Amino acid sequence: MVGNQNKYRFEKKFVVSRIRLNSVLYELKTSGFFKIYPNRIVNSIYFDDKYLSAYYENLEGLSERTKYRFRFYGNLSKKNISGKFERKIKSNDVNYKLSESKKISFENIYKIKFPKKKNLSPNIHTKYQRYYFYNRFKNIRCTVDVGLKIINVKNKLVKRFSDIIIEFKCDKKIIVNDVVKNANYNIRCSKYCIGIDLHNLAYEKY
């Protein structure tokens, strides 16, 4: 894919009950994290093949796997949407992204094709509000995602995920146990997999 490549980074992601949002934000603040950007709405349209290969690779925890999406920000409006096709690649414990900027017309947002991947089709659209934090002493970025809506691209049915998703990103291995207490850890938490499950799109593979 032609475009920008992000450097390798370690990521840890987990789920916490929505009712703990205020305590999570307070604990981040008292642990040296500060807000670096205003909150914004994040959209991702995910792509997969007819066998849901990306979904099952995630469930099986394969050390080498790739996720495909088109990411843009803000609410949908009847005009061109500026975003990026992203290929997010996981290699053992580290991740990196290949991205390519693209403008898509509003009418075609659910008809887009991933570049050079004719076997992939859009199936899930996630939308949520994201908080951005940074700890300059430990050089760790943190995002907190709330209000996750998941749209089935084919029938436009909307499902909601009530819990919040917290992710820590760093250029070295991360220990987060002392940052958020009593978290319900789920290191392979994936918004895409949550969407497939909530919309019952998966089939019995075995």
C-alpha positions in Angstrom: 0.0 0.0 0.0 1.4 3.4 -0.9 1.3 5.9 1.9 2.6 6.6 5.4 4.1 4.0 7.7 3.9 4.4 11.5 6.8 3.2 13.6 6.4 0.0 15.6 4.7 0.4 18.9 3.4 -1.8 21.8 -0.2 -1.6 22.6 -2.4 -2.8 25.5 -6.2 -2.5 25.3 -8.8 -3.4 27.9 -12.4 -2.9 28.9 -13.8 -1.1 31.9 -17.4 -0.6 33.0 -19.0 2.6 31.8 -19.9 3.6 35.4 -16.1 3.9 36.2 -15.4 6.5 33.6 -15.0 9.4 36.1 -12.8 7.3 38.3 -10.7 6.2 35.4 -10.2 9.8 34.2 -9.2 10.8 37.7 -6.8 8.0 38.1 -5.1 8.8 34.8 -4.7 12.4 35.9 -3.2 11.5 39.3 -0.9 9.0 37.5 0.8 11.7 35.4 -1.4 11.7 32.3 -2.7 14.9 30.9 -5.1 15.7 28.0 -3.3 16.5 24.8 -6.2 17.0 22.3 -9.9 17.9 22.4 -12.2 14.9 22.4 -13.4 13.9 18.9 -15.6 11.5 17.1 -13.7 8.6 15.5 -15.2 6.5 12.7 -13.8 3.2 11.3 -15.2 1.2 8.5 -13.8 -2.3 8.6 -13.2 -4.7 5.7 -13.0 -8.5 5.7 -13.3 -11.3 3.2 -16.3 -13.7 3.0 -14.7 -16.1 5.4 -14.2 -13.3 8.1 -10.5 -14.1 8.1 -9.5 -11.0 10.0 -12.1 -11.7 12.7 -11.0 -15.3 13.2 -7.3 -14.4 13.2 -8.0 -12.1 16.1 -10.1 -14.6 18.0 -7.4 -17.2 17.6 -4.7 -14.8 18.8 -2.4 -15.3 15.8 0.9 -13.6 16.4 0.9 -12.3 12.7 -2.3 -10.7 11.6 -3.7 -7.7 9.7 -6.8 -5.5 10.1 -8.2 -3.4 7.3 -10.2 -0.2 7.8 -11.1 3.3 6.5 -10.8 5.8 9.3 -12.2 9.3 9.4 -13.3 11.8 12.1 -16.5 13.7 12.9 -20.1 13.0 12.1 -21.3 11.9 8.6 -22.5 14.8 6.5 -23.6 15.0 2.9 -20.2 16.0 1.5 -16.9 14.5 0.7 -15.3 12.7 3.6 -11.5 12.9 4.1 -10.0 9.8 5.7 -7.3 7.2 5.5 -7.3 3.6 4.4 -5.3 1.8 7.1 -3.7 -1.6 7.1 -2.9 -2.3 10.8 -0.4 -5.0 11.1 0.4 -7.0 14.3 3.7 -8.8 14.5 4.0 -10.7 17.8 3.8 -8.0 20.6 4.2 -4.9 18.3 1.9 -3.1 15.9 2.4 -0.7 13.0 0.2 0.9 10.3 0.3 1.6 6.6 -2.0 4.3 5.6 -3.2 6.1 2.4 -5.3 9.3 2.5 -8.4 9.4 0.4 -11.6 11.5 -0.1 -14.8 9.5 -0.3 -18.2 10.9 -1.3 -21.0 10.6 1.3 -23.2 8.6 -1.0 -20.4 6.0 -1.5 -19.2 5.6 2.1 -20.5 2.1 2.4 -19.6 1.1 -1.1 -15.8 1.7 -0.9 -13.3 -0.9 -1.7 -9.9 -1.4 0.0 -7.1 -0.5 -2.4 -5.6 -3.6 -4.1 -7.7 -6.0 -2.0 -10.6 -7.0 -4.3 -11.6 -9.9 -1.9 -12.4 -7.5 0.9 -15.7 -5.8 1.5 -16.9 -3.3 4.2 -19.1 -4.9 6.9 -18.8 -3.0 10.1 -18.8 0.7 10.9 -17.7 1.8 14.4 -18.3 5.3 15.8 -17.3 6.6 19.3 -16.0 9.5 21.2 -12.3 9.4 22.0 -10.3 11.1 24.9 -6.5 11.6 24.3 -3.9 11.6 27.1 -0.2 11.5 27.4 2.3 10.8 30.2 5.5 12.6 29.2 7.6 11.1 32.0 6.9 7.5 30.9 6.3 8.4 27.2 3.0 6.6 27.1 -0.1 7.7 25.1 -3.5 6.7 26.3 -6.9 6.8 24.6 -10.3 6.3 26.3 -13.2 5.5 24.0 -16.8 5.9 25.1 -20.3 5.7 23.5 -19.3 3.0 21.0 -21.9 2.6 18.2 -21.6 -0.3 15.7 -23.4 -0.1 12.4 -24.0 -3.1 10.2 -23.0 -1.7 6.8 -25.4 -3.9 4.9 -28.7 -3.3 6.8 -27.7 -0.1 8.7 -28.8 -1.6 12.0 -27.1 0.0 15.0 -25.9 -1.8 18.1 -24.4 -0.1 21.2 -21.5 -1.2 23.4 -21.9 0.2 26.9 -18.4 -0.3 28.4 -15.4 2.0 27.8 -12.3 0.8 26.0 -8.9 2.0 27.2 -5.7 1.7 25.2 -2.1 2.4 26.1 0.5 2.9 23.4 4.3 3.1 23.8 7.5 2.3 22.0 8.4 -0.2 24.7 6.6 -2.9 26.6 3.9 -1.4 28.9 2.9 -2.3 32.5 -0.4 -0.7 33.2 -1.5 -2.5 36.4 -0.7 0.5 38.5 -2.5 2.9 36.2 -6.1 1.6 36.3 -7.1 -0.5 39.3 -9.6 -3.3 39.2 -9.8 -3.2 35.4 -11.5 -6.1 33.5 -8.5 -6.9 31.3 -9.0 -8.1 27.8 -5.8 -7.6 26.0 -7.2 -8.8 22.6 -10.2 -6.6 22.9 -11.2 -5.5 19.4 -14.0 -3.1 18.4 -14.2 -5.0 15.1 -14.8 -8.3 16.8 -17.2 -6.7 19.2 -19.2 -5.5 16.2 -19.2 -8.9 14.5 -20.4 -10.5 17.7 -23.1 -7.9 18.5 -24.6 -8.2 15.0 -24.3 -12.0 14.9 -22.3 -12.0 11.7 -20.0 -14.8 12.6 -20.5 -18.4 11.6 -19.4 -21.6 13.2 -15.9 -22.1 11.8 -15.3 -25.6 13.1 
